[in-house]
Amino acid sequence: MRKMFIILIAVFTIAFCACGTGRRNEEASDPAAAAIVQTTEEQEDNQNTATEQGAEEAAPADFSPEFTFVTTDRDGNTYSETVFSGYKLTVLNFWEPWCGPCVRELPDLQKLYENYSDKGLNIIGIYSTSGMEEDVTDILTSSGVTFPILHYADEFAAFETGYVPTTVLVDQSGHIVLEEPIIGSNSYKEWESVIGRYLA
């Protein structure tokens, strides 16, 4: 009976703090929920740009990332896994503009970014929903977000949990520091207690 009670509490917590993402198969009927899809040509162009920029970005000799990716931010700037090498800890926060807990969490993440960026913290937001760019702009503006916001790339599929927000922590060598992603939103104090041990 106690085991069943614990399971129910866990399910309730996830339901309250996270949104399900089981809508990917409905993309054709719901354009607002469609993931960003690039043509093969666009993907090749992005890969070429990333390769050119990657040659200029010298990563440390001990940089050995567990995964690689190439994507762009909302201004078209290219990002890859080399971004991890410049920070003690990078918080990859997968969110969506239609997810209430995701949006409510953004101001706390921004505050965390402001208070800990000089201690080696970077925060990167990643979303996949297309067709809501004006909403995304409004959300980021009202939340005061200044940390990088990237478009979803196929290389991030390994971190899909079926819920957003989902958060992954990556160290300076490109290694994932937690065995499982963090599912659901957290308060500023909760995030502070999570990141503190990695920035000491």
C-alpha positions, 0 to 999 in steps of 0.5 A: 500500500505504501509503495502504491502511495509513493508511486501516486505522489511521484505521478502527481508531482510530474503532472504538476511540474511538467508537461507531456510531449506525446504530441510529436506524432500529431505534427501534421494536424497541429502545426503549432506543435510541430518540431522544427524540420529542416530540409536536407540542404539546410542541414548540410548548410548548417553542418558546413557552417558549424565545421567552419566555425568549429575550426576557429573554436579551439576546445581544450585538449581534454575536451571529450564530449559524450554527445555532439550537436549542431543547431542555431539560436533564434538569430541564426548563430551556430552552436555546437558541443564546443560551447560546453568547454567554456563553462564549469557547468552547462544547464541544458533546459528543454522547454516548450512555449505551450508548457506552463511549468516551463514558462513559469520556471524561466525567470528563476533560471534567468536569476540563476544565470545572472547570479552564477555565470561569473562562477562558471555556469551557463544555461541554454534553453532548447525548444522544438515547437514551430509556429509560435515564434511570436509567443516565444519572443513574448515569453522570453521578453516578459521573463527577461531571459538573456541566456542562449535559446536554441532550436531543437536538433535531432541529436537531442533525441537521446534526452527526450523523456516524454515531458518538459521541462527536462534538464540535463547538466553537462560539465566542461569536458562535455560529460553528462554529470547526472545519470538521469535527466531532471524532469519537471520545473524547479524553484530558484532555491532548488536549482541553486542546491543542484548546481552548487556542488558542481561550481564549488 
